[in-house]
Amino acid sequence: MPLNDVLWTRPVRIRLQCGLKRTFTGVYDALDFLENEWPLRHGERHERAIKTCRGALNGIVPAVIAREAFMAACLEAGMPAVMALWKTAPQPLRAARAASI
C-alpha cells in the first residue's frame, strides 16, 4: 500500500467475471485495478471512476464518492459487489453462556 493511499471505512468486495471474489480496501487498489486489469476500457462509469479515484488520491474528492464510483463501474462491467463482512474483534463469551456451550 502506498503512503498516499486513501482507505475506505468499509471494503468493497466484487465478483470478477471469472467467478472469483476480490476485496478492495482503498482508492489506490481500486485505481490500479481500473487502469491495469479492467475487462472493459470504454465504459462511461469506468472513466468516471478513474477520475474520482485520482481526485480522492489528490485530496479533492471524498473517498466515499470514489468508492461509489468504483462500485458503479464494477456493476457496469458485470462484476457486482458482494457483501463484505465487517471485521470486528471477537466478543468475549459471558461466563454463564460459556458454561452452557
N, C-alpha and C positions, 0 to 999 in steps of 0.2 A: 504494500500500500504506500503510495507516495505521500510525502509530507503535506502537500496541499489538497489532499482528498477531503471531501465533504461527506460525512457519513449520514445515512438516513436513520431516523429513530426506529424505523421498522424495516426489515429487509424485504426485498422483492424476490419472490421465487417464481420462475416461469418454467413451463414445459416446452422444451425445444421441439422442433419438428420431428426429430428422430425419436422422441418419447422420453428422453432423459430430462431430469429436472436440474435447474441451475439457480443458485441463490446469489443475489447482488446486494451488497451491504452499503454501497455508497455510489456517489456520482462518477468517480473515476472508473470503477469497474464497468458501470453501465456505458460510459462513453467509449471505453476501449472495445466493448462488445459491439456497440453501434458502428464504430468505424472499421473494425477489423474482422468481425465474424458474422456480420449481419447477412441473412439469406436474401433479402430484398434491398436493393440500393436506392430506389427512387420513390419510395412511399412518402406521402405528404407528412405523415406523423413521424416518420423516421427522421426527416430533415428537421422538423420542429424539435424533436428530442435531442438531436445533436446540438442545436443552437442553445436550448435551455440548459443542457448539461455543461456546455462550455461557459455559459453565463453563471451557472452556480459555482463552478470552479474558480471563476474570476470574482466572485462575491457580488454579482449584480442581480442574480435570480435566486429566490429562496430554494433551498434544497427540496422542499415538498413539491414545488412546481416541476422541477426536473424529474422527480420520482413519478409524478403523474404522467408527464410527457413520455417517459420511458415505458411505463405500463401501457399507454395508448399505442405506442409504436409496436410493442410486442403483440398486442391484440390485433393490430392491423396486419401483421406478418403471420398470423395464425399460431402465435405462441402465447397462449393465455396464461395469466398469472394464476398461481395456485396458492392456497393458504400456507403461509409460513408461520409456524408456531412461535410464540414468544418464548425466549429462553429466560426462564426465571430460576432463581435459586430454589432448591428443594425445601419444602416446608417441613419442619420437624413434626413427627407424629406426637400426638398427645399421649401421655403415659397410659391412660385408660384404653384408648383406641389401639395403641401398640400392643397392649396385653391381649386384646381380643383377636389379633391377627395371627 
